[in-house]
């Protein structure tokens, strides 16, 4: 039984810092791929477009603007 990608990386004979860096890069790649899918797949884009529909840019995410 496979324990998943974290266990697969942990089994490599590499220093801990290198394993951590690899996991961070893989997580970032997965996040990018998921966000790209929101932009490229029609039904997902219709849900995601709200994220891009703000008429003015304040430089802050909406949650930070509401908290001030």
N, C-alpha and C positions, 0 to 999 in steps of 0.2 A: 504494500500500500504506500502510495506517495504521500509525503507530508507537505508538499507544496513548494513553491519557488523559494521561500525563505530558507527552508531546510536544505534545498538543493544548493543554494549559494553557501550556506553555512558548512556544508560538507567539503567544500573546496579547501585546499590547503593554502589559504591566503591569510594575510594579517587581518585582524578585525577591522582596522580603519579602511582597508581596501574593500572588504565585504560591505561595510556600511556605505561607502561611496558608490559601489555598484548598485545597491538597493535604492539609494536616493536617485540615481540616474534612471533606473528602471521605473521607479514610481513616477518620476517626472515625465518619462516617455509615455507611460500609460495615461497620465493626466492629459498630456498633449493630444494623444490619439483620441481620447474620449471627447475632448473639447472640439477637435477637428470634426468628429462625427456629428456633433451638434450643428456644425456649420454646413456640412455637406449633404446630410440626409434630410430631405424635404420635411417630413413630419416632425423630426426633431428640431429643425430650424424654426418652424412656426412656433414652437414652445420657447426656444432659446432667444428668438428675436427681441423679446421684451428686454433682455439683458443689454441689447444694443440700441434700444429705442429712446433713450434719454435725450431730450432735445439740446441740453447744454451739458458741458463737461466741467465738473468742479474739481477734478483731480482726486476726489475721494469716493470710495464706494458708498452706495446709498445708506448702509447701516451706520457708517461713521457720520454721514451728514445728518441723519435723524437723531443721533445721540448728542449732537452739539446744540 
